Amino acid sequence: MPVITLPDESQRRFDDAVSVADVAADIGRGLAKATLAGKVDGRLVDASHRIDEDARLAIVTDRDPEGVEMIRHSTAHLMAHAVKTLFPSAQVTIGPVIDDGFYYDFAFERPFHPEDLEKIEAKMKELAKADLPVERRVMPRDEAAEFFRAQGEEYKARIIEDIPQNEDISLYTQGDFVDLCRGPHVPSTGKLKAFKLTKVAGAYWRGDSKNEMLQRIYGTAWPNKQQLEDYLHRLAEAERRDHRRIGQELNLFSIQDEAGGGLVFWHPNGARIRRVVEQFWYDMHERAGYEFLYTPHIANLELWKTSGHADFYGESMYEPMEDDNQAFQLKPMNCPFHVLVYKDRLRSYRDLPLRWAEMGTVYRREMSGALHGLMRVRGFTQDDAHIFCREDQIEDEILRILDLTLDVLRAFGFDDFDINLSTRPDKAVGSDHIWEHATAALRAALEKKGLEYELDEGGGAFYGPKIDIKIRDAIGRQWQCSTVQLDFNLPERFDLEYVADDNQRRRPIMVHRALLGSVERFFGVLIEHYAGSFPLWLAPVQAQVLTITDRQDDYAREVVQTLRAQGLRAEMDLRNEKIGFKIREHTLQRVPYLLVLGDREMETRSVAVRSRTGQDLGTMDLDVLIQRLSREVADRGRTIVED
């Protein structure tokens, strides 16, 4: 007589073994209909799973994260079923869940085309409508391998043969389709109501470029059609905001294959924005009490051995280069260089804290398939800073860092943050005392600032706890940018010391922190956040002067010169083109203000002002316009994201 304890601590008794679905039905018809699976004593199981002893049970529906993941997992198998129905010679391999969707890899004699995806999706809808039961069975390992090999599924057989011999294999059947899977799955295909296939791409078997190329079909699945439509809208919006396309349209940057890929070439327009971003960064840091360093791009291999990068980070570093019987490597990080500056002389407790910042370019080896515009590159500039402080200074320094971080991110238009505090992992350096003190200091700083955070138990690095700050962009996507990391490891490795007030030698605490993460990636985020319509203070061209006829050319030059003298980025278009054509062209270039000059404006020493959104702001005296633009530039922290 199993006793089932539910999440609200209520209990239900049954005379015999009972399935998850039976318990749901006993609770109510509505829950029975919504049930996808269950969690028995914390373990996710099928709705058909039978419980024959006392247990705790949570019913899983599409309102639960596990339920949504199960829908996506089962939809991947539904897609494989449809592919095998339409293309019997195709072999199925693996099909996991990914963010917002799933994929499945297939071996097939020809490429899948867009029209194939349409047919597959139509067949999936047909199979879902048939509401086929999804049933689990268990088979001995060798028997399962032989079963799939007899079906012509060589890849499935190879997967099974990598599983230990004493393990049984679970298979799931829906209609005439059988697939290898740990499960669990939804009870029937009728539970899969909202899905869409999105694209097809190449993928190597088991992710190894030495293996054969397969075809990967991607899709997305959601509990209902409204959520699917909302996601597809976000997907379309993300495509509209793609920084690679906008970067080309606005002539901001390029990635040149001739240079090897993954290396960014900043064009004049992009370089203007970068210069503004960096100057703002320098100004904010100078006000916050930082000093600036410049360090080399390469260092002797022995330095990277001392720091531990050669051992723990070697796969992401480029091969050493030989010179004068020494091996040098490009730097993947700036921190060991700042450590060497610290070691240059003996430090006193009165010197601390030392706050050193650098816009330091680093280089990391990335597979060509992982490169993605500005978001994943081989050479990038970190807005790095390192603080050397005493143990009793940690909390105050973290408070200062949080203030600076949030001020900087808000100035760029980001006000929505998700924060994680990561604590000591199982393997770590440093004493229990210093870990506890450092973690408590991070927690106290977050709480003093009134910042909500999630605790990531054991998620810290082996050398110290950390705070990660993620921003949300205009369409709700998260981006990891800012990190504050305490480090007990490098001070130990490099034998860093300071003379304490009792004349004893002590180790400083090292704080690593980056606000933007990398200039390149942050720039890509900015492009997508604003869809290229940068706020005035960031726009590469803030005002474009447009003439109606060549009679206004001299006045246009005077207007541009006056604007530039006030620190505004102004350009002029004196081409012999119709004014409507000029307005359309520079509107597409997302120039914030278009200043139209005709004979009347020339006579009254004024400008006719239009915004890039098409709003006619009327005729203004040039001094009035300059005051307006200057105020808007100064008001950068309260700009509004435009569509």
N, C-alpha and C positions, 0 to 999 in steps of 0.2 A: 504494500500500500504506500506508494510514493507520496511524499508531502512536497508540494511545489511552493516555494517562497518567491513572491513577486517583488519587483523593485520597491513598492510602497510598503513592504513587509507584511502584506496580507498573505494568507496561505490557502491552498486548495488541496484537498485530499482525494486520491483516486484509488479504486479497488485493484487496478492492475497497471501494467506499464502503459504509458501514454505518450503520444507524439506532441511535438511543439504545436502543431496545427490543432490537435485535440484540445490542448489547454486554451488556446486562443478562442476556439469555438465555445468552450465552457464559459469563458469570460463574456463573450458577446458576438453576435453575428457580424457586426461591423468590423471588429478587430480580426475575426477569422478571415474575412474577405481581404483585409489589408496586409495580413501576415506574409512576410517574405522568408523569414528565417527566425532563429532564436539564438540567444546566448545562454548556454547552460554552464553555470559556475564559471562564467567569463569566457567560455569557448564558443566561437561562432559555429553553428550547425544548421543543417537543412531543416525546413519546416517538418519534414517527414521523420526526423530523428526521434527515436523512442527513448523515453526516460523511464528507468525501472527502479530507481532509488531516489531518496530525498535529494533535492537539488534546488538551487536558486535559478530562476529563469527570467530573462527579459525578452519580450517579443520584439522582433525587429521589423519595422515597416519602412516605407520610403521616406518617412520623416527623419530617420536616423542616418548618420553618415555611413554606417556599415551597410544600410539598405541601399543607399545610392550607389555605393561601390559595387554591391552585388548586382544591381541592375546593369551597371556598365560591364561587369565581368560576364554576366549571362548574355548580354547583347553581343559581346565579342564572339561567343560561341554560336549565337544565332547567325552572325555574319558568316562564320566558317561553314555552318550548315547550308546557308544559301549559296555560298561559293561552290561547295561540293555538289549541290543539286544542279547548278548551272554549268559547272566546269568539272566533270567527274575526274579528270586526270590531274587536277590540281592537288598538291599535297599540303596539308596543314602542319604548321610547326608550333609556334607559341603565340599566345594572345593575351597579354596582361592589361590591367587597368593602368591608366596614366591620368594626369591632372585633367579633369573635365571630360574624360572619355576613355578610349581604348584603342588598341590596334591588334591586328593579327598578321603574321608573316606567312606567305604562301610561296611554294615552289611551283612554277607554271612555265610552260614552254614559250609563252609570248607575253609581252607587257599587257597589263590591264589598262584599258582606256577609259575616259570619262563616261562613255556610254555603257561600259561594263559596270561601273559603279551604280549607274541608274538602275540597271537590271538587277544587280545584287540587292540594292535597297528595296526595290519592288518585291523581290522574292522574300526578303526578311519580313516585310509587312504582311505578306501572305502567310508565312509560317507563324508569325505572332498571332494573327487573327484566328488561326486554327487552334490555338490554345492547347498545344501539345504538352502533355505531362513531361516534366524533367525528372528522371529517375536515376538514383545512384546505385551502383553495384561495385563489389570488390572482387579483384582477381589476383592470383599469384603473379609475381613480377615476370617470370619467364613466360608464363602463359599469356600475359598481357602483351609482351613484346611480340610474341608469335602472332597473336590476334591482329595487331596493327600491321605487322609485316605482310600478313596474308591479305589485308585490305589495300596493300600498295602504299601504306603510310610509313615509309622508311624513316622519316625524321622523328615521328612519334616513337618508333621502335628504338632509335638511338637515344632518345631522351630517357626511356625506361631503362635501358641497359646501363645508364649511369647511376641508377638508383640502387642502393644496397640490396643484395639478394634476399635478405630475410624480410623485406618490407612488402606488404600487400599494396596493390595499386587500385585507386578508385577511378571508375569510369562513369560518365554521365551520358544518358541516352535521351534523345528527344526525337520522336518519330523514327526514321530509319538512320539517323545520324548518331554516331557514338564518338565521344571525345575523351581524351585523357585529361583529368583535372582533379586537384585536391578538393575543389569546391569551397564552400557550399554554393548552391545556385538557387534561383527563384523556383517556386513550385511548378510553374508552367510558363510556356512562351507567351501566354496571354497577359502576363504581368509587364511585358515590355511594350510600352505604348508610344514612346517618344524618342526617336533616334534619327541620326543623320550621318551618312558617310561623307567625309570631308576631303580626303586627298589620298593619293597613292605615291609611294616613294620607294627607293631601293634600300635594302638593308642586308648586311652580311649575316650569314648563319652564325649564331651565337656572338655576334658583334665583332668577329675577327675578320680583318680584311684579307686574311689568307684563305678564308672559306668562300664557298659559293655565294653568289648574290641572290637574294630572295626579293619578293615584292611585299611591301608593307602597306596595308590598307588601314587608314585612320578613320575613326568615327567618334561621335559623341552620343551620349544617352542620358536622359533625365527622367525624373518621376512622372512628369506630365508635359503636355504640349506647350503650355505657357512658359515653363522654365526652359524648354528647348528653344522656343522663339526668342526669349530674352537672351539666351546664350549666343544664338546665331547673330542677333543684333550686336552684341558685344564683340563678337568675332569680326563682323563687318566693320564695326567702328575701329577696332584694333588695326585692321588692314588699311583703313582710310588714314590712320595715324602712323603707319609704318615709317620709322625714322629713315630707313634706307631709301624709300621712294621720295619722301619729302626732302631728304638731304640732296638728292639729285635735282629735284625741282627748284630748290632754293639755292643750289650751287654752294652747299655748305662744306661738304667733304667728299672724299672718294676712297675706295679700297682698291689699290692697283695690283692686279694679278702679276704684272711684270716684276713687282717688288717682292713677291712671294706670298701675298695674301695675309690678312690679319694685321696689317700695318696701316695706320690711318694717315691720309694726306688731308691736311686742313686747308681748304680754299679760303680766299679773302673774306667772304661772308661768314664762314664758320669760325675763322680765326678771330674776327672781330668779337663774336659772342664769347669765344673762349677767353679772350683778353679781358673782357668785362667780368666774366665769372671769376677768373683768377685774381683780378685786382680787388674785387669785392672780398674774396677769400683772404687776401693779404691784409686788407684794411681791418676786417673783423678780427683776425688773429692778432694783429698789432695792438688793437684796443684791448684784447683779452690777455695781454701780457706774454705773448709768445715772441721768440726770436727765430730767425730763419737761417737754415743751412742749405748749402749746395754740396752734394757728394758725387763721387764718380759713378760711372755706369758699369764698370767691371772691377773685380777684385781677385786677388790671389786665391786659388782653390783652398788653401789652408784656412782662410777666413771662414769659408762656407762649411768646412769640416768642424771648426771650433763652434760655430753657431748651431750646427746640427742640420743645416739645410742640405748639405751634400748627402746625408744619410736619409733624412725624413722627407725631403722635398726634391730629391735628385731627378725623379721622373719628369718634373715640371721645369727643370732647368736645361738650358742649352749646353751642348758638349763643351768641355774646356778648350781653349785655344792656347797654343804654345808660343812663348816669347821669352828669349833670353834664359832658356832652361827652366822657365817657370810656367805653371798652368794658371790661366785666368778664366773666369767665367762671368757672363753677363749677370747682373743682379736680378733676382726675382722679387726681392724685398729690400727696403731701405734700412730696416732696423739695425743690422749689424754695423752699418756705417755710423749711425748716431751713437751706438755704444762706443765705437772707437773715439769719437769726439769727446765723450764723457771721460774715457780713460786717459785722455791726453794729459791730464794733470790731476793732482789729488784734490778731492772735493771735501768741503766742510758741511756740517749740518746747516750752517747759516746760508750756504749756497742754494739749498733745496727749498722749494722745487725748481727744477730746470725744465722749461717748456720750449721744446725745439720743433719747428715745423718745416716741412719741405714739400714742394711740388716735385716729387721724384719719379722719373720715368723708369719703369721696370720691364722685364722681358720674361715671358713664360711660354714654354713649349706647349702648343695646342695642336691637336689633330685637325686637319683641314676640315673634316666633316663637322667639327664642333664650333667652328667660327661662325659668327652671326653679326654682321654689321658692326656697330659700335659696342654691342652688348658682350661680345666674346672676341677678344683680339689677342695678338701676340705681344704687342708693345703698348703700354698704357701708362698714364701718369697718375700716381696715387697722391691724394691730398693727405700726406702722411704727417703724423706728429707723434713725438714720444716725450713723455714726462717722466723725469726721475725724481722721486720724492721719498720722504720718510714714511714709515708705516702709519704714523699718527696723522699724516696729511692726506691719506687716500680719500676719505669721504669728502673733504673740502674740494679736492681736485676733481672728483667725479661730478660734484655739483656744478663746478665751473664748466666742465666739459658739456654737461647736459644743457646748461643755459646757452652756451655757444652753439651747440648742435641744433637745438630747436629754433634759435634765432636765425641761423643760416638757412635751414630748410624752409622755415616760414617765409623768409624773404623771397624764395624761389616759387612760392605759391603752394607749398605742401603743408597742410594743417592736420591731416589725419594720420596718426601713427599707431603702429603695433610694436610693442616692446617685449623682448624676452630677456630674462635673467638666467644665465646658464651656470650651473654649479659644478662641483668637483666630480670628475669621472672616476672610474675604478682605478685606473692607472694615472698617477699624477706625481709631480715633483713638489717639494715644499712641505713644511710641517703642517700638522692638523691645525695648530694655533693660527698660523698665518692665513691658511685657507678660510678658516672660520671668520677671522677678523676682516679679511678682504671681502668675502661674500656679504658679511653683515654691513660693511661700508657701502657696497653697491646697492644693497637693498634699502638702506637708510636714505641714501641720496635720492633714489627713485621715489620713495615715500614722502620725503620732505618736499619734493617738487610736485607731489600730488599726481604722479603719473601711474596709470594702470599698467600692469605687466603680467606676463605669464611666466611661471617658474619652469625652467627646463632642467629637471633634476639629472645630473650626470652629463649635461651637454656642454660643459666647459672644455677648454683645451687642456692638455695634460699640464700646461705651465701656468694656468690661472683661470679664474672665473671671468665672465664677460657679460656685457649688455649689447644686444643687437636691436637696432631701431629700423623698422620697415616703414616706408611711406606708401600711401595710396595715391594713384594718379587720378586724372579726371574721369576715367571710366572704371575705377574701382580696383585696378590691378595693384598687387603688392610688389614693391621693389626693395631689396635689401641694399641699403647704402651705408648707414652709419654703424660703426662698431667701436666699443670701448673694451679693451682687453687688458687685464692685469697679467703681469709676467714675472714669475719667480725664477724662470729658467735661464734666460740670457744673463742676468746679473751674476748667476752662479757660474755659468759656463765661461764668462769673461772675467770672473773674479773682480766685479765692480765693488767699490767701497766708498764710504765717506767717513770722516772723523766725527763721531757723535759728541754731544756736549759733555760726556764723561771721559773724553779723550780716547774712547775705544773705537775700533774699526767695525763698521756695520755695513750690511748690504742695503742698497737702495731698492725700492720697488720701482719697476718699470711699467709704465702705462702706454700701450699702443692705442692709437685712435685715428680713425678716418671719418670725416663727416660726409663727403660726397662719395667715397669709395674709390672711384677712379673718374677722372675728368671725362674720358671718352664715354664710358657707360652712362654717367650722369647726364651728359649732353644728349645722348640718345633718349634717355628718359624724359628730359625737358622737351625735346622735339615732339615726342608722342603725347606728353601731357598737354601741351599747348597746340598740338596738331600743326605746328609750324607758325602759328600766330602768336609769336612771343610778345610778352608785355613790353612796353616801350623801352624800359631800361636795358633789356636784353636784345632787342631787335637790331639786326646788323645795319639796316637803314631805317632810321626813325621817321624821316620825312623826305618825300620825293616831290621835287618841284617840277611841275608840268606846264609848259607853255602852249598857248593856243596858236600863235603865229611866231615867226622869227623876230617880230618887233619887240617881243618881251625878253629876248635872249640876254641882253645886258642886265636887265632888272633881275632876271632869274639868277645870274651869277652873283649879283649883289646880295640877294636873299640867302643863297647857299652860303656865301662867305660869312654873313651875319650869324646864321644859325651855327655854323662850325665854330665861330669865335666864342660862342656860348657853350661849347662842349657838346653840341648835338650832332648826330651823324646824319648828314643831309646829302642828297644827290640830286641831279637834275636831268631831265629828259628833254633835250632840245630838238629831237628828230622832227622832220617834216611829216608828221602823221596826225590823223584826226584825234582830237582830245578824248573822244570816247574810247578809241583804241588804246591810247596811253593809260587811261584810267583802268580799263579792264586788265591790261597786262600787269600793272603794278599792284592791283588788287589781288591778282593771282599770286604775286610774290609776297603777299601778306605784309606789305608796308603799312605801318600803323596810320600814318597821316599822308594824304595827298594834297598838295598845295597847288591849286590851279591859278595861273596868271594870265589875264587878258589885258586889254587896253585899260579898262576901268581900274583894275587892281594896280596897274603900273602908275596910273595918274594919281591915285589916292594913297600910294605907298602901302598897300595892304595885300592880303592873300585870301583866296576863297578856299576854305578848308573842308575836306571830306575825310571820313574815317574809312578804314578798310572794310567795315561792315556795310558801307554804302550810305551812312548817315551824312546828310549835308549839315555841317556845323556853322555855315554862314561865312560872311566876310569878316576878317579880323585884322586889326592893326598888328604889324609884325611883332612889336614889343609885347602885346597882349598874348599872342601865340607863344612866344618864347617863355613867358611866365607860366602859361598853362602846361607846356611840355616839361619845363624844369620841375614844376610841382609833381607831375605824374612820374617823372624819373625818380624823384626823391621818395615817392610814395610806393616804392616797389614792393614792400611787404604786404600791401593790401590790394594788389591787382586782382582782376577778375579773369578767370579762364574763359576765353571766347570759344565758340563752336568752330 
